[in-house]
Amino acid sequence: MSTPATGSSSSEPTPRRPCPAPPPNAARTPFPRPTDRSVPEGDPAMAENTALEFFDDREKGNLLARVDGRTAGVIAYFVMDGTPAALVAVHTVVEPEHRGKGFAGALVQEFYAMAGREGVPVVPLCPYAAKWALGHPDQAPVAPAELVEQAKQQLKSHPEL
């Protein structure tokens, strides 16, 4: 009879020790969920096949997506002060009845296209926009790190943006 690699001659498994509890102030990293993807949820063709219209309300800092004249989603943003100017995406929201149809991805795609038409970079502080950009490097150029830091500072000093 051979001896197990652990050096124990017993055939019973070694009892497991419990994992130590994390410190109370430790940051928790959630397990990846099926929705944590680098591509937008839903079928992008659904957004393409829906009469989705975009409206830039620059004064309020909202890029709206509308279906049949009603708002289906919005990107809240601001125009960064200074040179170079940039469009800074802060938050993306899609109405519950339109979720899973690719509207959020279509909004972010239009946001990048709008910035491209204006010749300014995008700083995606919105987590969804940042994740979308990672999955679409051909459509979403990476903003320089110093520009991202400037946008974060401007948002921090003006939380109403």
Backbone as CSV, one residue per row, in Angstrom:
resi,resn,N_x,N_y,N_z,CA_x,CA_y,CA_z,C_x,C_y,C_z
1,MET,0.854,-1.190,0.000,0.000,0.000,0.000,0.884,1.231,0.000
2,SER,0.583,2.185,-0.866,1.405,3.399,-0.953,0.937,4.435,0.048
3,THR,1.844,5.306,0.381,1.552,6.367,1.342,1.077,7.598,0.581
4,PRO,-0.019,8.261,1.011,-0.477,9.484,0.352,0.611,10.543,0.348
5,ALA,0.518,11.466,-0.619,1.525,12.513,-0.798,1.669,13.399,0.426
6,THR,0.648,13.467,1.260,0.722,14.334,2.439,1.565,13.711,3.532
7,GLY,1.921,12.459,3.360,2.728,11.796,4.359,1.887,11.117,5.415
8,SER,0.589,11.203,5.349,-0.298,10.581,6.316,-0.623,9.184,5.843
9,SER,-0.658,8.250,6.754,-0.996,6.885,6.381,-2.481,6.640,6.524
10,SER,-3.229,7.616,7.026,-4.663,7.456,7.217,-5.385,7.687,5.898
11,SER,-6.460,6.980,5.672,-7.240,7.165,4.455,-8.328,8.216,4.631
12,GLU,-8.483,8.759,5.838,-9.482,9.801,6.084,-8.937,11.152,5.645
13,PRO,-9.797,11.993,5.052,-9.339,13.312,4.608,-8.951,14.180,5.800
14,THR,-8.016,15.075,5.538,-7.596,16.025,6.562,-8.734,17.011,6.792
15,PRO,-9.105,17.263,8.049,-10.209,18.206,8.282,-9.820,19.602,7.801
16,ARG,-10.781,20.294,7.227,-10.552,21.651,6.718,-10.664,22.651,7.848
17,ARG,-9.807,23.639,7.765,-9.891,24.738,8.714,-10.818,25.791,8.142
18,PRO,-11.631,26.418,8.978,-12.490,27.481,8.444,-11.643,28.677,8.031
19,CYS,-12.126,29.398,7.012,-11.452,30.613,6.574,-11.608,31.670,7.654
20,PRO,-10.566,32.443,7.887,-10.718,33.506,8.882,-11.698,34.561,8.380
21,ALA,-12.410,35.139,9.312,-13.367,36.196,8.955,-12.587,37.435,8.545
22,PRO,-13.067,38.165,7.511,-12.380,39.393,7.114,-12.549,40.462,8.181
23,PRO,-11.634,41.419,8.245,-11.810,42.526,9.189,-13.113,43.252,8.895
24,PRO,-13.734,43.851,9.894,-15.044,44.496,9.678,-15.024,45.607,8.636
25,ASN,-13.899,46.273,8.428,-13.858,47.387,7.478,-13.272,46.971,6.126
26,ALA,-13.121,45.677,5.882,-12.531,45.203,4.624,-13.507,45.408,3.476
27,ALA,-12.961,45.797,2.327,-13.790,45.968,1.126,-14.163,44.596,0.599
28,ARG,-15.397,44.434,0.216,-15.857,43.156,-0.316,-15.883,43.236,-1.829
29,THR,-15.375,42.220,-2.454,-15.408,42.142,-3.910,-16.507,41.162,-4.279
30,PRO,-17.555,41.631,-4.960,-18.638,40.716,-5.308,-18.197,39.729,-6.383
31,PHE,-18.822,38.585,-6.382,-18.574,37.625,-7.444,-19.151,38.189,-8.730
32,PRO,-18.535,37.892,-9.868,-19.086,38.391,-11.127,-20.515,37.881,-11.330
33,ARG,-21.372,38.769,-11.744,-22.746,38.393,-12.048,-22.887,38.299,-13.559
34,PRO,-23.894,37.595,-14.028,-24.062,37.478,-15.475,-24.181,38.824,-16.180
35,THR,-24.635,39.880,-15.468,-24.787,41.180,-16.107,-23.489,41.974,-16.129
36,ASP,-22.437,41.496,-15.445,-21.157,42.194,-15.446,-20.382,41.813,-16.694
37,ARG,-20.768,42.410,-17.810,-20.122,42.102,-19.084,-19.585,43.375,-19.688
38,SER,-18.626,43.223,-20.603,-18.048,44.402,-21.240,-18.844,44.816,-22.472
39,VAL,-19.935,44.140,-22.741,-20.790,44.505,-23.868,-22.169,44.823,-23.321
40,PRO,-22.930,45.649,-24.011,-24.241,46.006,-23.493,-25.173,44.810,-23.449
41,GLU,-26.080,44.844,-22.484,-27.085,43.799,-22.377,-28.089,43.939,-23.499
42,GLY,-28.775,42.879,-23.727,-29.837,42.912,-24.722,-29.288,42.734,-26.120
43,ASP,-30.178,42.675,-27.043,-29.823,42.482,-28.443,-29.661,43.847,-29.096
44,PRO,-28.423,44.224,-29.492,-28.236,45.538,-30.111,-29.122,45.745,-31.323
45,ALA,-29.471,44.664,-31.998,-30.348,44.792,-33.162,-31.717,45.317,-32.753
46,MET,-32.138,45.022,-31.509,-33.433,45.531,-31.046,-33.411,47.051,-30.998
47,ALA,-32.316,47.630,-30.503,-32.219,49.089,-30.453,-32.183,49.662,-31.866
48,GLU,-31.479,48.958,-32.767,-31.399,49.432,-34.150,-32.748,49.355,-34.847
49,ASN,-33.553,48.360,-34.504,-34.840,48.169,-35.164,-35.962,48.976,-34.518
50,THR,-35.680,49.653,-33.423,-36.671,50.491,-32.755,-36.432,51.928,-33.208
51,ALA,-37.503,52.672,-33.364,-37.376,54.071,-33.776,-36.836,54.876,-32.600
52,LEU,-35.533,54.761,-32.371,-34.863,55.436,-31.263,-34.321,56.769,-31.769
53,GLU,-34.744,57.859,-31.131,-34.288,59.193,-31.507,-33.476,59.767,-30.358
54,PHE,-32.434,60.522,-30.688,-31.589,61.130,-29.675,-31.789,62.633,-29.658
55,PHE,-31.760,63.202,-28.457,-31.911,64.640,-28.286,-30.889,65.109,-27.265
56,ASP,-30.028,66.039,-27.670,-29.008,66.580,-26.775,-29.549,67.832,-26.097
57,ASP,-29.871,67.731,-24.823,-30.303,68.883,-24.035,-29.061,69.411,-23.313
58,ARG,-28.231,70.150,-24.043,-26.937,70.610,-23.538,-27.090,71.467,-22.290
59,GLU,-28.140,72.282,-22.277,-28.347,73.177,-21.133,-28.520,72.401,-19.827
60,LYS,-29.235,71.273,-19.890,-29.450,70.455,-18.692,-28.413,69.348,-18.549
61,GLY,-27.579,69.150,-19.571,-26.562,68.108,-19.509,-27.149,66.718,-19.629
62,ASN,-28.078,66.555,-20.556,-28.710,65.254,-20.766,-28.732,64.891,-22.239
63,LEU,-28.282,63.691,-22.543,-28.487,63.122,-23.872,-29.637,62.145,-23.711
64,LEU,-30.756,62.443,-24.367,-31.969,61.644,-24.215,-32.150,60.701,-25.390
65,ALA,-32.621,59.500,-25.104,-33.060,58.557,-26.134,-34.579,58.496,-26.010
66,ARG,-35.249,58.696,-27.137,-36.715,58.706,-27.115,-37.277,57.665,-28.062
67,VAL,-38.378,57.066,-27.635,-39.140,56.125,-28.452,-40.557,56.669,-28.508
68,ASP,-41.051,56.881,-29.704,-42.397,57.434,-29.888,-42.600,58.717,-29.092
69,GLY,-41.564,59.568,-29.044,-41.660,60.852,-28.370,-41.504,60.806,-26.861
70,ARG,-41.349,59.606,-26.277,-41.214,59.474,-24.823,-39.786,59.078,-24.478
71,THR,-39.278,59.623,-23.388,-37.908,59.331,-22.969,-37.783,57.870,-22.536
72,ALA,-36.834,57.169,-23.172,-36.576,55.768,-22.851,-35.294,55.628,-22.037
73,GLY,-34.388,56.605,-22.170,-33.136,56.551,-21.442,-32.416,57.880,-21.528
74,VAL,-31.402,58.034,-20.684,-30.672,59.296,-20.630,-29.240,59.050,-20.163
75,ILE,-28.334,59.840,-20.700,-26.977,59.947,-20.147,-26.879,61.348,-19.563
76,ALA,-26.608,61.418,-18.255,-26.345,62.702,-17.612,-24.863,62.998,-17.823
77,TYR,-24.557,64.212,-18.246,-23.170,64.565,-18.545,-22.929,66.044,-18.295
78,PHE,-21.657,66.415,-18.352,-21.315,67.827,-18.337,-20.170,68.075,-19.298
79,VAL,-20.044,69.336,-19.702,-18.947,69.753,-20.560,-17.851,70.243,-19.633
80,MET,-16.690,69.622,-19.744,-15.589,69.952,-18.858,-15.020,71.325,-19.183
81,ASP,-14.727,72.081,-18.128,-14.092,73.396,-18.280,-12.667,73.217,-18.782
82,GLY,-12.150,74.249,-19.398,-10.742,74.260,-19.764,-10.467,73.746,-21.151
83,THR,-9.177,73.660,-21.427,-8.723,73.191,-22.723,-7.864,71.969,-22.510
84,PRO,-8.108,70.869,-23.121,-9.194,70.695,-24.074,-10.516,70.478,-23.352
85,ALA,-11.571,70.914,-23.984,-12.901,70.636,-23.455,-13.156,69.143,-23.654
86,ALA,-14.065,68.603,-22.892,-14.424,67.185,-23.033,-15.865,67.013,-22.598
87,LEU,-16.501,65.974,-23.097,-17.830,65.593,-22.624,-17.619,64.503,-21.582
88,VAL,-18.182,64.704,-20.404,-17.975,63.790,-19.288,-19.289,63.090,-18.963
89,ALA,-19.351,61.785,-19.248,-20.542,60.988,-18.938,-20.516,60.643,-17.455
90,VAL,-21.597,60.988,-16.749,-21.663,60.777,-15.308,-22.574,59.609,-14.940
91,HIS,-23.684,59.461,-15.666,-24.655,58.425,-15.291,-25.495,58.053,-16.505
92,THR,-25.777,56.760,-16.647,-26.648,56.269,-17.722,-27.840,55.570,-17.090
93,VAL,-29.039,55.953,-17.518,-30.262,55.357,-16.979,-31.186,54.997,-18.137
94,VAL,-31.748,53.795,-18.079,-32.767,53.372,-19.050,-34.016,53.026,-18.257
95,GLU,-35.155,53.506,-18.739,-36.429,53.236,-18.075,-36.678,51.724,-18.011
96,PRO,-37.282,51.253,-16.925,-37.458,49.803,-16.728,-38.100,49.065,-17.908
97,GLU,-39.078,49.657,-18.545,-39.754,48.959,-19.648,-38.894,48.848,-20.906
98,HIS,-37.760,49.554,-20.927,-36.873,49.510,-22.097,-35.545,48.815,-21.816
99,ARG,-35.373,48.293,-20.620,-34.112,47.619,-20.284,-33.984,46.304,-21.035
100,GLY,-32.733,45.932,-21.303,-32.459,44.678,-21.992,-32.664,44.734,-23.492
101,LYS,-32.858,45.919,-24.030,-33.097,46.080,-25.466,-31.915,46.726,-26.190
102,GLY,-30.811,46.958,-25.475,-29.645,47.574,-26.095,-29.676,49.092,-26.104
103,PHE,-30.624,49.704,-25.404,-30.746,51.161,-25.429,-29.583,51.845,-24.723
104,ALA,-29.107,51.297,-23.611,-27.986,51.914,-22.892,-26.753,51.940,-23.793
105,GLY,-26.483,50.831,-24.467,-25.354,50.781,-25.396,-25.524,51.762,-26.543
106,ALA,-26.753,51.875,-27.050,-27.023,52.821,-28.140,-26.813,54.262,-27.673
107,LEU,-27.212,54.555,-26.423,-26.995,55.895,-25.870,-25.504,56.219,-25.776
108,VAL,-24.728,55.284,-25.242,-23.292,55.532,-25.087,-22.630,55.663,-26.464
109,GLN,-23.058,54.823,-27.404,-22.510,54.911,-28.760,-22.806,56.285,-29.358
110,GLU,-24.011,56.779,-29.191,-24.368,58.103,-29.697,-23.596,59.194,-28.961
111,PHE,-23.355,59.018,-27.668,-22.589,59.996,-26.894,-21.174,60.137,-27.461
112,TYR,-20.540,58.999,-27.740,-19.200,59.039,-28.348,-19.252,59.641,-29.758
113,ALA,-20.283,59.320,-30.509,-20.417,59.875,-31.858,-20.610,61.394,-31.798
114,MET,-21.414,61.849,-30.849,-21.653,63.283,-30.678,-20.335,63.990,-30.352
115,ALA,-19.550,63.425,-29.439,-18.260,64.014,-29.090,-17.332,64.030,-30.304
116,GLY,-17.372,62.965,-31.088,-16.556,62.902,-32.292,-16.925,63.987,-33.288
117,ARG,-18.227,64.225,-33.448,-18.676,65.285,-34.359,-18.213,66.658,-33.883
118,GLU,-18.107,66.821,-32.550,-17.679,68.092,-31.978,-16.159,68.187,-31.856
119,GLY,-15.480,67.082,-32.089,-14.023,67.078,-32.016,-13.470,67.151,-30.604
120,VAL,-14.222,66.611,-29.648,-13.765,66.618,-28.250,-13.736,65.182,-27.718
121,PRO,-12.880,64.919,-26.732,-12.829,63.572,-26.155,-13.976,63.335,-25.180
122,VAL,-14.185,62.064,-24.861,-15.162,61.649,-23.854,-14.402,61.137,-22.643
123,VAL,-14.859,61.545,-21.467,-14.357,60.990,-20.214,-15.523,60.214,-19.608
124,PRO,-15.462,58.885,-19.627,-16.576,58.076,-19.124,-16.465,57.801,-17.622
125,LEU,-16.950,58.735,-16.799,-16.965,58.503,-15.355,-18.120,57.593,-14.961
126,CYS,-19.115,57.494,-15.803,-20.231,56.566,-15.593,-19.693,55.143,-15.740
127,PRO,-19.919,54.268,-14.759,-19.405,52.902,-14.853,-19.890,52.157,-16.096
128,TYR,-21.144,52.345,-16.473,-21.649,51.649,-17.657,-20.938,52.152,-18.909
129,ALA,-20.796,53.462,-19.046,-20.125,54.027,-20.224,-18.669,53.569,-20.285
130,ALA,-18.013,53.505,-19.131,-16.617,53.059,-19.097,-16.511,51.593,-19.522
131,LYS,-17.430,50.773,-19.059,-17.417,49.345,-19.419,-17.725,49.173,-20.910
132,TRP,-18.674,49.944,-21.413,-19.011,49.885,-22.840,-17.788,50.278,-23.672
133,ALA,-17.099,51.336,-23.247,-15.925,51.814,-23.981,-14.844,50.742,-24.059
134,LEU,-14.653,50.002,-22.979,-13.658,48.925,-22.997,-13.996,47.859,-24.035
135,GLY,-15.264,47.615,-24.228,-15.704,46.611,-25.197,-15.773,47.114,-26.622
136,HIS,-15.594,48.420,-26.819,-15.703,49.024,-28.151,-14.559,50.005,-28.397
137,PRO,-13.314,49.525,-28.337,-12.182,50.448,-28.471,-12.119,51.161,-29.823
138,ASP,-12.724,50.575,-30.849,-12.728,51.216,-32.158,-13.657,52.428,-32.203
139,GLN,-14.647,52.467,-31.336,-15.610,53.575,-31.306,-15.383,54.518,-30.134
140,ALA,-14.576,54.090,-29.162,-14.424,54.847,-27.923,-12.950,55.033,-27.576
141,PRO,-12.317,56.069,-28.133,-10.907,56.304,-27.807,-10.727,56.561,-26.309
142,VAL,-9.619,56.082,-25.778,-9.319,56.256,-24.361,-8.905,57.703,-24.114
143,ALA,-9.515,58.306,-23.096,-9.165,59.679,-22.729,-7.840,59.677,-21.976
144,PRO,-7.004,60.686,-22.178,-5.742,60.769,-21.435,-5.998,60.795,-19.924
145,ALA,-5.128,60.145,-19.164,-5.292,60.036,-17.705,-5.416,61.392,-17.040
146,GLU,-4.658,62.383,-17.502,-4.725,63.709,-16.878,-6.097,64.355,-17.109
147,LEU,-6.707,64.084,-18.253,-8.042,64.603,-18.538,-9.075,63.944,-17.626
148,VAL,-8.924,62.646,-17.400,-9.825,61.916,-16.500,-9.721,62.493,-15.090
149,GLU,-8.506,62.751,-14.632,-8.311,63.324,-13.296,-8.923,64.716,-13.199
150,GLN,-8.763,65.526,-14.237,-9.361,66.863,-14.239,-10.884,66.773,-14.171
151,ALA,-11.459,65.822,-14.901,-12.919,65.650,-14.887,-13.389,65.217,-13.503
152,LYS,-12.654,64.311,-12.873,-13.016,63.866,-11.513,-12.957,65.030,-10.533
153,GLN,-11.932,65.865,-10.647,-11.810,67.021,-9.752,-12.940,68.018,-9.977
154,GLN,-13.306,68.244,-11.243,-14.391,69.177,-11.523,-15.703,68.645,-10.958
155,LEU,-15.944,67.356,-11.111,-17.172,66.768,-10.567,-17.172,66.831,-9.045
156,LYS,-16.032,66.581,-8.439,-15.934,66.627,-6.982,-16.188,68.036,-6.446
157,SER,-15.667,69.040,-7.150,-15.849,70.418,-6.681,-17.212,70.991,-7.046
158,HIS,-17.915,70.346,-7.993,-19.266,70.781,-8.387,-20.184,69.560,-8.445
159,PRO,-20.563,69.003,-7.287,-21.372,67.770,-7.304,-22.742,67.926,-7.968
160,GLU,-23.196,69.165,-8.164,-24.478,69.382,-8.827,-24.416,69.019,-10.311
161,LEU,-23.203,68.872,-10.842,-23.070,68.513,-12.256,-23.574,67.120,-12.393
